[in-house]
Amino acid sequence: MRLNRSTDISLRILMLATARDDLLTIDELADSLAVPRSHLAKVVQRLQHLGLLDTVRGRNGGVRLAATAAATSVGGLVRDLEGESEVVDCDGEQPCPLRGGCRLRGALRAAQEAFYTALDPFTISDLAAPPVRQTLLTLGRYRGD
């Protein structure tokens, strides 16, 4: 199973925001996570839309973790971010000639769900717990703690 790049970035943003208690700017997030600013801005907007990040506008603005986001299930979040995509595309531009009787699609669908189910017990807060919390706090310009 391979996550979309935006899902990976989303999880890293949420981990960093969980570890930090200050506002994070888009530039700081992009720099800290080694992600292009334009791509990161789109991901932040989606996380805000999902209610996982709060934004503060203005000169000293930025983003921070929403109050309830730390308890969000990683499995549920990854399902939401990945959407309804399947591991294989049997019905693409050139449909697979085996799709009528093939059992691979169903097996891969079951494996994909098992992957998500394995992530269900973990929360965003779990991902940012020690010892990774200390690493997260070394990223960027954080001076707290």
N, CA, C and O atoms as CSV, one atom per row, in Angstrom:
chain,resi,resn,atom,element,x,y,z
A,1,MET,N,N,0.856,-1.182,0.000
A,1,MET,CA,C,0.000,0.000,0.000
A,1,MET,C,C,0.889,1.226,0.000
A,1,MET,O,O,1.817,1.324,0.803
A,2,ARG,N,N,0.619,2.141,-0.874
A,2,ARG,CA,C,1.385,3.382,-0.955
A,2,ARG,C,C,0.429,4.557,-0.824
A,2,ARG,O,O,-0.577,4.631,-1.531
A,3,LEU,N,N,0.748,5.477,0.086
A,3,LEU,CA,C,-0.091,6.652,0.298
A,3,LEU,C,C,0.195,7.712,-0.758
A,3,LEU,O,O,1.315,7.824,-1.255
A,4,ASN,N,N,-0.830,8.483,-1.093
A,4,ASN,CA,C,-0.643,9.655,-1.934
A,4,ASN,C,C,0.295,10.620,-1.223
A,4,ASN,O,O,0.356,10.643,0.006
A,5,ARG,N,N,1.013,11.401,-1.984
A,5,ARG,CA,C,1.947,12.381,-1.414
A,5,ARG,C,C,1.212,13.361,-0.497
A,5,ARG,O,O,1.739,13.738,0.550
A,6,SER,N,N,0.018,13.771,-0.872
A,6,SER,CA,C,-0.718,14.732,-0.043
A,6,SER,C,C,-1.150,14.107,1.289
A,6,SER,O,O,-1.225,14.810,2.296
A,7,THR,N,N,-1.434,12.814,1.310
A,7,THR,CA,C,-1.774,12.143,2.568
A,7,THR,C,C,-0.553,12.103,3.480
A,7,THR,O,O,-0.661,12.369,4.677
A,8,ASP,N,N,0.594,11.776,2.923
A,8,ASP,CA,C,1.847,11.758,3.681
A,8,ASP,C,C,2.130,13.133,4.278
A,8,ASP,O,O,2.451,13.246,5.462
A,9,ILE,N,N,2.012,14.170,3.468
A,9,ILE,CA,C,2.252,15.531,3.942
A,9,ILE,C,C,1.233,15.907,5.012
A,9,ILE,O,O,1.591,16.544,6.003
A,10,SER,N,N,-0.011,15.528,4.833
A,10,SER,CA,C,-1.059,15.817,5.819
A,10,SER,C,C,-0.700,15.230,7.179
A,10,SER,O,O,-0.814,15.902,8.204
A,11,LEU,N,N,-0.270,13.986,7.181
A,11,LEU,CA,C,0.082,13.337,8.445
A,11,LEU,C,C,1.275,14.025,9.100
A,11,LEU,O,O,1.292,14.205,10.318
A,12,ARG,N,N,2.265,14.409,8.309
A,12,ARG,CA,C,3.429,15.103,8.875
A,12,ARG,C,C,3.054,16.473,9.431
A,12,ARG,O,O,3.551,16.871,10.484
A,13,ILE,N,N,2.177,17.199,8.728
A,13,ILE,CA,C,1.716,18.507,9.230
A,13,ILE,C,C,1.012,18.326,10.567
A,13,ILE,O,O,1.280,19.059,11.519
A,14,LEU,N,N,0.119,17.358,10.637
A,14,LEU,CA,C,-0.640,17.138,11.870
A,14,LEU,C,C,0.261,16.690,13.010
A,14,LEU,O,O,0.041,17.077,14.158
A,15,MET,N,N,1.269,15.883,12.713
A,15,MET,CA,C,2.213,15.469,13.755
A,15,MET,C,C,2.963,16.675,14.306
A,15,MET,O,O,3.090,16.831,15.520
A,16,LEU,N,N,3.455,17.522,13.417
A,16,LEU,CA,C,4.196,18.703,13.859
A,16,LEU,C,C,3.291,19.655,14.631
A,16,LEU,O,O,3.690,20.198,15.662
A,17,ALA,N,N,2.088,19.857,14.142
A,17,ALA,CA,C,1.147,20.745,14.835
A,17,ALA,C,C,0.755,20.184,16.202
A,17,ALA,O,O,0.480,20.953,17.123
A,18,THR,N,N,0.724,18.871,16.348
A,18,THR,CA,C,0.409,18.255,17.634
A,18,THR,C,C,1.535,18.484,18.636
A,18,THR,O,O,1.282,18.729,19.816
A,19,ALA,N,N,2.760,18.406,18.170
A,19,ALA,CA,C,3.909,18.569,19.063
A,19,ALA,C,C,4.124,20.020,19.474
A,19,ALA,O,O,4.670,20.293,20.543
A,20,ARG,N,N,3.700,20.940,18.634
A,20,ARG,CA,C,3.953,22.358,18.873
A,20,ARG,C,C,2.730,23.041,19.457
A,20,ARG,O,O,1.597,22.697,19.119
A,21,ASP,N,N,2.958,24.006,20.330
A,21,ASP,CA,C,1.842,24.746,20.915
A,21,ASP,C,C,1.734,26.160,20.363
A,21,ASP,O,O,0.869,26.926,20.789
A,22,ASP,N,N,2.600,26.515,19.421
A,22,ASP,CA,C,2.556,27.847,18.824
A,22,ASP,C,C,1.949,27.774,17.425
A,22,ASP,O,O,1.688,26.687,16.910
A,23,LEU,N,N,1.728,28.924,16.821
A,23,LEU,CA,C,1.218,28.976,15.453
A,23,LEU,C,C,2.338,28.650,14.482
A,23,LEU,O,O,3.490,29.035,14.682
A,24,LEU,N,N,1.983,27.939,13.436
A,24,LEU,CA,C,2.941,27.568,12.403
A,24,LEU,C,C,2.554,28.268,11.105
A,24,LEU,O,O,1.394,28.219,10.695
A,25,THR,N,N,3.504,28.909,10.466
A,25,THR,CA,C,3.211,29.542,9.185
A,25,THR,C,C,3.389,28.515,8.058
A,25,THR,O,O,4.036,27.483,8.238
A,26,ILE,N,N,2.815,28.812,6.918
A,26,ILE,CA,C,2.963,27.944,5.751
A,26,ILE,C,C,4.442,27.824,5.376
A,26,ILE,O,O,4.927,26.733,5.077
A,27,ASP,N,N,5.149,28.948,5.396
A,27,ASP,CA,C,6.575,28.923,5.061
A,27,ASP,C,C,7.364,28.071,6.041
A,27,ASP,O,O,8.236,27.298,5.643
A,28,GLU,N,N,7.055,28.214,7.314
A,28,GLU,CA,C,7.760,27.425,8.326
A,28,GLU,C,C,7.466,25.934,8.168
A,28,GLU,O,O,8.369,25.103,8.260
A,29,LEU,N,N,6.196,25.605,7.931
A,29,LEU,CA,C,5.840,24.202,7.712
A,29,LEU,C,C,6.560,23.640,6.489
A,29,LEU,O,O,7.116,22.543,6.541
A,30,ALA,N,N,6.547,24.387,5.400
A,30,ALA,CA,C,7.192,23.934,4.166
A,30,ALA,C,C,8.682,23.707,4.389
A,30,ALA,O,O,9.246,22.712,3.933
A,31,ASP,N,N,9.304,24.629,5.088
A,31,ASP,CA,C,10.729,24.525,5.376
A,31,ASP,C,C,11.027,23.348,6.310
A,31,ASP,O,O,11.936,22.559,6.051
A,32,SER,N,N,10.264,23.236,7.384
A,32,SER,CA,C,10.485,22.187,8.380
A,32,SER,C,C,10.269,20.788,7.821
A,32,SER,O,O,10.973,19.848,8.190
A,33,LEU,N,N,9.294,20.656,6.931
A,33,LEU,CA,C,8.933,19.336,6.411
A,33,LEU,C,C,9.508,19.058,5.021
A,33,LEU,O,O,9.237,18.012,4.432
A,34,ALA,N,N,10.299,19.995,4.503
A,34,ALA,CA,C,10.944,19.842,3.197
A,34,ALA,C,C,9.931,19.528,2.100
A,34,ALA,O,O,10.073,18.565,1.345
A,35,VAL,N,N,8.898,20.381,2.038
A,35,VAL,CA,C,7.813,20.221,1.075
A,35,VAL,C,C,7.651,21.547,0.329
A,35,VAL,O,O,7.740,22.608,0.946
A,36,PRO,N,N,7.415,21.507,-0.978
A,36,PRO,CA,C,7.193,22.766,-1.698
A,36,PRO,C,C,6.023,23.558,-1.095
A,36,PRO,O,O,4.980,22.994,-0.764
A,37,ARG,N,N,6.218,24.854,-0.962
A,37,ARG,CA,C,5.223,25.723,-0.320
A,37,ARG,C,C,3.855,25.620,-0.983
A,37,ARG,O,O,2.841,25.531,-0.291
A,38,SER,N,N,3.813,25.629,-2.309
A,38,SER,CA,C,2.528,25.607,-3.010
A,38,SER,C,C,1.760,24.315,-2.724
A,38,SER,O,O,0.541,24.336,-2.551
A,39,HIS,N,N,2.466,23.216,-2.677
A,39,HIS,CA,C,1.801,21.939,-2.395
A,39,HIS,C,C,1.328,21.896,-0.939
A,39,HIS,O,O,0.223,21.440,-0.644
A,40,LEU,N,N,2.180,22.376,-0.047
A,40,LEU,CA,C,1.829,22.374,1.363
A,40,LEU,C,C,0.619,23.260,1.632
A,40,LEU,O,O,-0.232,22.901,2.446
A,41,ALA,N,N,0.524,24.394,0.974
A,41,ALA,CA,C,-0.611,25.300,1.174
A,41,ALA,C,C,-1.929,24.621,0.807
A,41,ALA,O,O,-2.932,24.805,1.497
A,42,LYS,N,N,-1.936,23.841,-0.266
A,42,LYS,CA,C,-3.142,23.112,-0.659
A,42,LYS,C,C,-3.526,22.070,0.389
A,42,LYS,O,O,-4.704,21.891,0.696
A,43,VAL,N,N,-2.533,21.396,0.926
A,43,VAL,CA,C,-2.789,20.373,1.939
A,43,VAL,C,C,-3.323,21.021,3.213
A,43,VAL,O,O,-4.260,20.505,3.821
A,44,VAL,N,N,-2.741,22.140,3.621
A,44,VAL,CA,C,-3.216,22.859,4.811
A,44,VAL,C,C,-4.666,23.278,4.625
A,44,VAL,O,O,-5.476,23.157,5.544
A,45,GLN,N,N,-4.990,23.766,3.444
A,45,GLN,CA,C,-6.370,24.180,3.168
A,45,GLN,C,C,-7.333,22.996,3.315
A,45,GLN,O,O,-8.422,23.146,3.869
A,46,ARG,N,N,-6.938,21.839,2.825
A,46,ARG,CA,C,-7.791,20.651,2.949
A,46,ARG,C,C,-7.943,20.232,4.413
A,46,ARG,O,O,-9.040,19.873,4.839
A,47,LEU,N,N,-6.866,20.274,5.177
A,47,LEU,CA,C,-6.931,19.912,6.593
A,47,LEU,C,C,-7.801,20.896,7.366
A,47,LEU,O,O,-8.504,20.511,8.300
A,48,GLN,N,N,-7.752,22.162,6.977
A,48,GLN,CA,C,-8.619,23.170,7.596
A,48,GLN,C,C,-10.073,22.854,7.269
A,48,GLN,O,O,-10.937,22.910,8.145
A,49,HIS,N,N,-10.342,22.525,6.019
A,49,HIS,CA,C,-11.694,22.195,5.582
A,49,HIS,C,C,-12.229,20.966,6.334
A,49,HIS,O,O,-13.425,20.892,6.617
A,50,LEU,N,N,-11.363,20.014,6.656
A,50,LEU,CA,C,-11.759,18.818,7.407
A,50,LEU,C,C,-11.907,19.092,8.903
A,50,LEU,O,O,-12.319,18.210,9.657
A,51,GLY,N,N,-11.573,20.310,9.336
A,51,GLY,CA,C,-11.702,20.675,10.744
A,51,GLY,C,C,-10.544,20.219,11.609
A,51,GLY,O,O,-10.670,20.161,12.832
A,52,LEU,N,N,-9.416,19.895,10.992
A,52,LEU,CA,C,-8.263,19.404,11.748
A,52,LEU,C,C,-7.261,20.498,12.090
A,52,LEU,O,O,-6.476,20.356,13.028
A,53,LEU,N,N,-7.287,21.582,11.335
A,53,LEU,CA,C,-6.423,22.733,11.603
A,53,LEU,C,C,-7.269,23.986,11.744
A,53,LEU,O,O,-8.255,24.172,11.031
A,54,ASP,N,N,-6.871,24.832,12.665
A,54,ASP,CA,C,-7.472,26.157,12.815
A,54,ASP,C,C,-6.493,27.171,12.241
A,54,ASP,O,O,-5.280,27.008,12.372
A,55,THR,N,N,-7.003,28.194,11.619
A,55,THR,CA,C,-6.134,29.228,11.069
A,55,THR,C,C,-6.371,30.542,11.779
A,55,THR,O,O,-7.484,30.852,12.203
A,56,VAL,N,N,-5.305,31.303,11.900
A,56,VAL,CA,C,-5.357,32.643,12.464
A,56,VAL,C,C,-4.823,33.569,11.386
A,56,VAL,O,O,-3.681,33.426,10.948
A,57,ARG,N,N,-5.645,34.519,10.956
A,57,ARG,CA,C,-5.242,35.447,9.899
A,57,ARG,C,C,-4.448,36.608,10.484
A,57,ARG,O,O,-4.450,36.853,11.691
A,58,GLY,N,N,-3.786,37.299,9.602
A,58,GLY,CA,C,-3.079,38.507,10.016
A,58,GLY,C,C,-1.576,38.338,10.000
A,58,GLY,O,O,-1.039,37.279,9.673
A,59,ARG,N,N,-0.929,39.413,10.363
A,59,ARG,CA,C,0.533,39.480,10.321
A,59,ARG,C,C,1.198,38.410,11.179
A,59,ARG,O,O,2.217,37.844,10.783
A,60,ASN,N,N,0.647,38.136,12.318
A,60,ASN,CA,C,1.211,37.120,13.207
A,60,ASN,C,C,0.400,35.832,13.163
A,60,ASN,O,O,0.379,35.067,14.126
A,61,GLY,N,N,-0.261,35.603,12.049
A,61,GLY,CA,C,-1.128,34.449,11.916
A,61,GLY,C,C,-0.383,33.172,11.580
A,61,GLY,O,O,0.842,33.139,11.473
A,62,GLY,N,N,-1.169,32.131,11.419
A,62,GLY,CA,C,-0.628,30.822,11.092
A,62,GLY,C,C,-1.691,29.765,11.313
A,62,GLY,O,O,-2.884,30.065,11.363
A,63,VAL,N,N,-1.251,28.541,11.442
A,63,VAL,CA,C,-2.175,27.432,11.687
A,63,VAL,C,C,-1.764,26.705,12.956
A,63,VAL,O,O,-0.608,26.736,13.380
A,64,ARG,N,N,-2.755,26.051,13.545
A,64,ARG,CA,C,-2.495,25.215,14.716
A,64,ARG,C,C,-3.487,24.064,14.690
A,64,ARG,O,O,-4.486,24.111,13.973
A,65,LEU,N,N,-3.213,23.055,15.459
A,65,LEU,CA,C,-4.072,21.894,15.530
A,65,LEU,C,C,-5.421,22.286,16.122
A,65,LEU,O,O,-5.475,22.985,17.134
A,66,ALA,N,N,-6.501,21.845,15.503
A,66,ALA,CA,C,-7.840,22.090,16.046
A,66,ALA,C,C,-7.991,21.313,17.353
A,66,ALA,O,O,-7.309,20.312,17.574
A,67,ALA,N,N,-8.879,21.780,18.202
A,67,ALA,CA,C,-9.028,21.213,19.548
A,67,ALA,C,C,-9.269,19.705,19.564
A,67,ALA,O,O,-8.722,19.011,20.421
A,68,THR,N,N,-10.057,19.191,18.656
A,68,THR,CA,C,-10.398,17.766,18.679
A,68,THR,C,C,-9.535,16.909,17.758
A,68,THR,O,O,-9.698,15.690,17.723
A,69,ALA,N,N,-8.627,17.523,17.019
A,69,ALA,CA,C,-7.860,16.791,16.002
A,69,ALA,C,C,-6.916,15.742,16.579
A,69,ALA,O,O,-6.690,14.711,15.946
A,70,ALA,N,N,-6.364,15.979,17.757
A,70,ALA,CA,C,-5.396,15.042,18.337
A,70,ALA,C,C,-5.992,13.653,18.551
A,70,ALA,O,O,-5.270,12.656,18.526
A,71,ALA,N,N,-7.296,13.585,18.759
A,71,ALA,CA,C,-7.964,12.302,18.999
A,71,ALA,C,C,-8.451,11.633,17.714
A,71,ALA,O,O,-9.091,10.583,17.770
A,72,THR,N,N,-8.157,12.226,16.567
A,72,THR,CA,C,-8.598,11.684,15.284
A,72,THR,C,C,-7.894,10.366,14.981
A,72,THR,O,O,-6.679,10.249,15.141
A,73,SER,N,N,-8.668,9.379,14.543
A,73,SER,CA,C,-8.118,8.084,14.155
A,73,SER,C,C,-7.300,8.226,12.874
A,73,SER,O,O,-7.763,8.813,11.896
A,74,VAL,N,N,-6.093,7.690,12.888
A,74,VAL,CA,C,-5.240,7.742,11.705
A,74,VAL,C,C,-5.873,6.934,10.568
A,74,VAL,O,O,-5.838,7.361,9.414
A,75,GLY,N,N,-6.445,5.782,10.882
A,75,GLY,CA,C,-7.091,4.960,9.860
A,75,GLY,C,C,-8.233,5.696,9.183
A,75,GLY,O,O,-8.336,5.692,7.956
A,76,GLY,N,N,-9.083,6.323,9.964
A,76,GLY,CA,C,-10.211,7.070,9.411
A,76,GLY,C,C,-9.739,8.251,8.584
A,76,GLY,O,O,-10.295,8.539,7.524
A,77,LEU,N,N,-8.717,8.931,9.069
A,77,LEU,CA,C,-8.180,10.080,8.344
A,77,LEU,C,C,-7.569,9.646,7.014
A,77,LEU,O,O,-7.810,10.279,5.986
A,78,VAL,N,N,-6.791,8.584,7.028
A,78,VAL,CA,C,-6.168,8.107,5.788
A,78,VAL,C,C,-7.242,7.664,4.796
A,78,VAL,O,O,-7.113,7.919,3.599
A,79,ARG,N,N,-8.295,7.006,5.271
A,79,ARG,CA,C,-9.418,6.645,4.384
A,79,ARG,C,C,-9.998,7.893,3.720
A,79,ARG,O,O,-10.229,7.912,2.510
A,80,ASP,N,N,-10.233,8.943,4.530
A,80,ASP,CA,C,-10.803,10.186,4.005
A,80,ASP,C,C,-9.868,10.849,2.989
A,80,ASP,O,O,-10.309,11.305,1.933
A,81,LEU,N,N,-8.586,10.898,3.316
A,81,LEU,CA,C,-7.631,11.577,2.453
A,81,LEU,C,C,-7.357,10.806,1.164
A,81,LEU,O,O,-7.156,11.408,0.109
A,82,GLU,N,N,-7.350,9.503,1.248
A,82,GLU,CA,C,-7.070,8.678,0.067
A,82,GLU,C,C,-8.294,8.550,-0.832
A,82,GLU,O,O,-8.157,8.286,-2.027
A,83,GLY,N,N,-9.478,8.732,-0.278
A,83,GLY,CA,C,-10.690,8.638,-1.073
A,83,GLY,C,C,-11.015,7.204,-1.447
A,83,GLY,O,O,-10.583,6.259,-0.787
A,84,GLU,N,N,-11.768,7.062,-2.495
A,84,GLU,CA,C,-12.253,5.753,-2.920
A,84,GLU,C,C,-11.306,5.044,-3.883
A,84,GLU,O,O,-11.712,4.105,-4.568
A,85,SER,N,N,-10.073,5.475,-3.942
A,85,SER,CA,C,-9.144,4.877,-4.902
A,85,SER,C,C,-8.855,3.420,-4.537
A,85,SER,O,O,-8.829,3.042,-3.366
A,86,GLU,N,N,-8.643,2.634,-5.562
A,86,GLU,CA,C,-8.304,1.239,-5.374
A,86,GLU,C,C,-6.825,1.037,-5.634
A,86,GLU,O,O,-6.178,1.879,-6.255
A,87,VAL,N,N,-6.290,-0.078,-5.161
A,87,VAL,CA,C,-4.882,-0.380,-5.347
A,87,VAL,C,C,-4.573,-0.565,-6.835
A,87,VAL,O,O,-3.512,-0.150,-7.301
A,88,VAL,N,N,-5.478,-1.176,-7.570
A,88,VAL,CA,C,-5.314,-1.358,-9.016
A,88,VAL,C,C,-6.509,-0.741,-9.739
A,88,VAL,O,O,-7.615,-0.680,-9.201
A,89,ASP,N,N,-6.269,-0.290,-10.956
A,89,ASP,CA,C,-7.336,0.287,-11.771
A,89,ASP,C,C,-7.652,-0.678,-12.908
A,89,ASP,O,O,-7.001,-0.666,-13.952
A,90,CYS,N,N,-8.654,-1.505,-12.688
A,90,CYS,CA,C,-9.036,-2.521,-13.683
A,90,CYS,C,C,-9.874,-1.936,-14.812
A,90,CYS,O,O,-9.987,-2.548,-15.874
A,91,ASP,N,N,-10.460,-0.773,-14.601
A,91,ASP,CA,C,-11.391,-0.189,-15.559
A,91,ASP,C,C,-10.845,1.071,-16.213
A,91,ASP,O,O,-11.621,1.903,-16.683
A,92,GLY,N,N,-9.536,1.229,-16.252
A,92,GLY,CA,C,-8.913,2.438,-16.784
A,92,GLY,C,C,-9.151,2.627,-18.264
A,92,GLY,O,O,-10.069,2.042,-18.838
A,93,GLU,N,N,-8.313,3.455,-18.882
A,93,GLU,CA,C,-8.428,3.752,-20.308
A,93,GLU,C,C,-8.459,2.476,-21.147
A,93,GLU,O,O,-9.249,2.347,-22.082
A,94,GLN,N,N,-7.603,1.562,-20.802
A,94,GLN,CA,C,-7.598,0.260,-21.465
A,94,GLN,C,C,-7.941,-0.777,-20.396
A,94,GLN,O,O,-7.052,-1.266,-19.700
A,95,PRO,N,N,-9.219,-1.112,-20.262
A,95,PRO,CA,C,-9.638,-2.043,-19.213
A,95,PRO,C,C,-8.896,-3.378,-19.287
A,95,PRO,O,O,-8.569,-3.869,-20.367
A,96,CYS,N,N,-8.646,-3.934,-18.140
A,96,CYS,CA,C,-7.950,-5.218,-18.049
A,96,CYS,C,C,-8.843,-6.319,-18.637
A,96,CYS,O,O,-10.025,-6.400,-18.302
A,97,PRO,N,N,-8.297,-7.147,-19.491
A,97,PRO,CA,C,-9.099,-8.216,-20.091
A,97,PRO,C,C,-9.502,-9.296,-19.088
A,97,PRO,O,O,-10.381,-10.107,-19.379
A,98,LEU,N,N,-8.874,-9.317,-17.917
A,98,LEU,CA,C,-9.195,-10.324,-16.904
A,98,LEU,C,C,-10.277,-9.879,-15.929
A,98,LEU,O,O,-10.720,-10.678,-15.104
A,99,ARG,N,N,-10.712,-8.624,-16.002
A,99,ARG,CA,C,-11.575,-8.054,-14.967
A,99,ARG,C,C,-12.882,-8.802,-14.767
A,99,ARG,O,O,-13.449,-8.744,-13.676
A,100,GLY,N,N,-13.376,-9.495,-15.766
A,100,GLY,CA,C,-14.637,-10.217,-15.632
A,100,GLY,C,C,-14.581,-11.380,-14.654
A,100,GLY,O,O,-15.560,-11.644,-13.956
A,101,GLY,N,N,-13.463,-12.072,-14.592
A,101,GLY,CA,C,-13.384,-13.247,-13.724
A,101,GLY,C,C,-12.221,-13.231,-12.751
A,101,GLY,O,O,-11.968,-14.224,-12.069
A,102,CYS,N,N,-11.529,-12.140,-12.683
A,102,CYS,CA,C,-10.322,-12.057,-11.850
A,102,CYS,C,C,-10.676,-11.848,-10.375
A,102,CYS,O,O,-11.612,-11.119,-10.047
A,103,ARG,N,N,-9.927,-12.484,-9.513
A,103,ARG,CA,C,-10.152,-12.348,-8.065
A,103,ARG,C,C,-9.132,-11.415,-7.416
A,103,ARG,O,O,-9.209,-11.132,-6.220
A,104,LEU,N,N,-8.183,-10.942,-8.214
A,104,LEU,CA,C,-7.130,-10.074,-7.676
A,104,LEU,C,C,-7.696,-8.783,-7.107
A,104,LEU,O,O,-7.289,-8.353,-6.028
A,105,ARG,N,N,-8.622,-8.164,-7.812
A,105,ARG,CA,C,-9.198,-6.897,-7.367
A,105,ARG,C,C,-9.821,-7.027,-5.981
A,105,ARG,O,O,-9.605,-6.174,-5.120
A,106,GLY,N,N,-10.585,-8.079,-5.762
A,106,GLY,CA,C,-11.202,-8.298,-4.452
A,106,GLY,C,C,-10.180,-8.557,-3.368
A,106,GLY,O,O,-10.327,-8.075,-2.245
A,107,ALA,N,N,-9.140,-9.319,-3.694
A,107,ALA,CA,C,-8.086,-9.607,-2.711
A,107,ALA,C,C,-7.349,-8.328,-2.335
A,107,ALA,O,O,-7.052,-8.100,-1.162
A,108,LEU,N,N,-7.055,-7.499,-3.324
A,108,LEU,CA,C,-6.366,-6.241,-3.039
A,108,LEU,C,C,-7.253,-5.270,-2.269
A,108,LEU,O,O,-6.760,-4.526,-1.421
A,109,ARG,N,N,-8.530,-5.264,-2.546
A,109,ARG,CA,C,-9.475,-4.427,-1.808
A,109,ARG,C,C,-9.505,-4.844,-0.325
A,109,ARG,O,O,-9.526,-3.998,0.570
A,110,ALA,N,N,-9.506,-6.166,-0.088
A,110,ALA,CA,C,-9.486,-6.670,1.296
A,110,ALA,C,C,-8.180,-6.294,1.994
A,110,ALA,O,O,-8.180,-5.938,3.172
A,111,ALA,N,N,-7.069,-6.376,1.263
A,111,ALA,CA,C,-5.772,-6.008,1.843
A,111,ALA,C,C,-5.721,-4.519,2.169
A,111,ALA,O,O,-5.176,-4.120,3.198
A,112,GLN,N,N,-6.292,-3.703,1.288
A,112,GLN,CA,C,-6.336,-2.261,1.514
A,112,GLN,C,C,-7.140,-1.950,2.779
A,112,GLN,O,O,-6.724,-1.120,3.587
A,113,GLU,N,N,-8.267,-2.598,2.953
A,113,GLU,CA,C,-9.079,-2.370,4.147
A,113,GLU,C,C,-8.351,-2.853,5.399
A,113,GLU,O,O,-8.464,-2.231,6.455
A,114,ALA,N,N,-7.608,-3.951,5.295
A,114,ALA,CA,C,-6.822,-4.445,6.435
A,114,ALA,C,C,-5.752,-3.414,6.826
A,114,ALA,O,O,-5.463,-3.224,8.007
A,115,PHE,N,N,-5.178,-2.762,5.830
A,115,PHE,CA,C,-4.195,-1.705,6.068
A,115,PHE,C,C,-4.828,-0.573,6.875
A,115,PHE,O,O,-4.276,-0.148,7.890
A,116,TYR,N,N,-5.989,-0.084,6.424
A,116,TYR,CA,C,-6.685,0.982,7.142
A,116,TYR,C,C,-7.090,0.541,8.545
A,116,TYR,O,O,-6.958,1.307,9.500
A,117,THR,N,N,-7.581,-0.683,8.672
A,117,THR,CA,C,-8.008,-1.216,9.963
A,117,THR,C,C,-6.843,-1.270,10.943
A,117,THR,O,O,-7.021,-1.016,12.134
A,118,ALA,N,N,-5.650,-1.600,10.448
A,118,ALA,CA,C,-4.465,-1.627,11.309
A,118,ALA,C,C,-4.114,-0.235,11.828
A,118,ALA,O,O,-3.513,-0.104,12.895
A,119,LEU,N,N,-4.485,0.806,11.079
A,119,LEU,CA,C,-4.210,2.191,11.494
A,119,LEU,C,C,-5.299,2.766,12.399
A,119,LEU,O,O,-5.072,3.762,13.085
A,120,ASP,N,N,-6.481,2.143,12.404
A,120,ASP,CA,C,-7.623,2.676,13.171
A,120,ASP,C,C,-7.344,2.952,14.645
A,120,ASP,O,O,-7.779,3.988,15.146
A,121,PRO,N,N,-6.638,2.074,15.368
A,121,PRO,CA,C,-6.441,2.335,16.807
A,121,PRO,C,C,-5.517,3.511,17.113
A,121,PRO,O,O,-5.527,4.019,18.234
A,122,PHE,N,N,-4.727,3.949,16.148
A,122,PHE,CA,C,-3.779,5.025,16.385
A,122,PHE,C,C,-4.440,6.378,16.151
A,122,PHE,O,O,-5.255,6.538,15.242
A,123,THR,N,N,-4.074,7.351,16.989
A,123,THR,CA,C,-4.568,8.713,16.838
A,123,THR,C,C,-3.421,9.619,16.391
A,123,THR,O,O,-2.253,9.234,16.433
A,124,ILE,N,N,-3.775,10.814,15.969
A,124,ILE,CA,C,-2.753,11.797,15.604
A,124,ILE,C,C,-1.842,12.051,16.801
A,124,ILE,O,O,-0.629,12.195,16.644
A,125,SER,N,N,-2.417,12.104,17.974
A,125,SER,CA,C,-1.624,12.308,19.189
A,125,SER,C,C,-0.610,11.184,19.391
A,125,SER,O,O,0.520,11.439,19.806
A,126,ASP,N,N,-1.003,9.952,19.103
A,126,ASP,CA,C,-0.076,8.815,19.226
A,126,ASP,C,C,1.131,8.985,18.305
A,126,ASP,O,O,2.252,8.638,18.675
A,127,LEU,N,N,0.898,9.520,17.108
A,127,LEU,CA,C,1.985,9.681,16.145
A,127,LEU,C,C,3.014,10.710,16.595
A,127,LEU,O,O,4.173,10.653,16.182
A,128,ALA,N,N,2.599,11.647,17.435
A,128,ALA,CA,C,3.491,12.722,17.870
A,128,ALA,C,C,3.979,12.534,19.308
A,128,ALA,O,O,4.538,13.456,19.902
A,129,ALA,N,N,3.772,11.358,19.857
A,129,ALA,CA,C,4.191,11.083,21.235
A,129,ALA,C,C,5.705,10.823,21.283
A,129,ALA,O,O,6.317,10.521,20.258
A,130,PRO,N,N,6.299,10.940,22.465
A,130,PRO,CA,C,7.722,10.622,22.584
A,130,PRO,C,C,7.989,9.199,22.108
A,130,PRO,O,O,7.146,8.324,22.308
A,131,PRO,N,N,9.102,8.949,21.502
A,131,PRO,CA,C,10.286,9.811,21.341
A,131,PRO,C,C,10.248,10.717,20.112
A,131,PRO,O,O,11.093,11.604,19.990
A,132,VAL,N,N,9.282,10.520,19.186
A,132,VAL,CA,C,9.258,11.349,17.975
A,132,VAL,C,C,8.946,12.809,18.296
A,132,VAL,O,O,9.302,13.693,17.518
A,133,ARG,N,N,8.298,13.075,19.409
A,133,ARG,CA,C,7.963,14.460,19.770
A,133,ARG,C,C,9.220,15.323,19.857
A,133,ARG,O,O,9.229,16.464,19.394
A,134,GLN,N,N,10.265,14.783,20.443
A,134,GLN,CA,C,11.513,15.530,20.567
A,134,GLN,C,C,12.092,15.858,19.183
A,134,GLN,O,O,12.612,16.954,18.972
A,135,THR,N,N,12.005,14.926,18.261
A,135,THR,CA,C,12.477,15.178,16.894
A,135,THR,C,C,11.634,16.257,16.231
A,135,THR,O,O,12.166,17.156,15.579
A,136,LEU,N,N,10.318,16.166,16.397
A,136,LEU,CA,C,9.424,17.170,15.819
A,136,LEU,C,C,9.740,18.563,16.345
A,136,LEU,O,O,9.682,19.543,15.603
A,137,LEU,N,N,10.074,18.644,17.623
A,137,LEU,CA,C,10.359,19.949,18.222
A,137,LEU,C,C,11.681,20.551,17.746
A,137,LEU,O,O,11.908,21.747,17.926
A,138,THR,N,N,12.543,19.757,17.151
A,138,THR,CA,C,13.802,20.294,16.628
A,138,THR,C,C,13.634,20.892,15.243
A,138,THR,O,O,14.530,21.579,14.753
A,139,LEU,N,N,12.499,20.641,14.604
A,139,LEU,CA,C,12.259,21.165,13.255
A,139,LEU,C,C,11.871,22.639,13.318
A,139,LEU,O,O,11.127,23.051,14.208
A,140,GLY,N,N,12.368,23.419,12.390
A,140,GLY,CA,C,11.977,24.824,12.324
A,140,GLY,C,C,12.583,25.673,13.413
A,140,GLY,O,O,13.695,25.418,13.878
A,141,ARG,N,N,11.848,26.677,13.812
A,141,ARG,CA,C,12.370,27.694,14.750
A,141,ARG,C,C,11.797,27.567,16.150
A,141,ARG,O,O,11.877,28.528,16.915
A,142,TYR,N,N,11.223,26.432,16.524
A,142,TYR,CA,C,10.547,26.312,17.802
A,142,TYR,C,C,11.502,26.565,18.963
A,142,TYR,O,O,12.603,26.015,19.005
A,143,ARG,N,N,11.077,27.387,19.890
A,143,ARG,CA,C,11.909,27.736,21.050
A,143,ARG,C,C,11.232,27.368,22.370
A,143,ARG,O,O,11.795,27.628,23.433
A,144,GLY,N,N,10.056,26.778,22.333
A,144,GLY,CA,C,9.328,26.443,23.559
A,144,GLY,C,C,9.844,25.174,24.197
A,144,GLY,O,O,10.804,24.564,23.727
A,145,ASP,N,N,9.176,24.783,25.297
A,145,ASP,CA,C,9.490,23.556,26.035
A,145,ASP,C,C,10.785,23.698,26.721
A,145,ASP,O,O,11.230,22.772,27.399
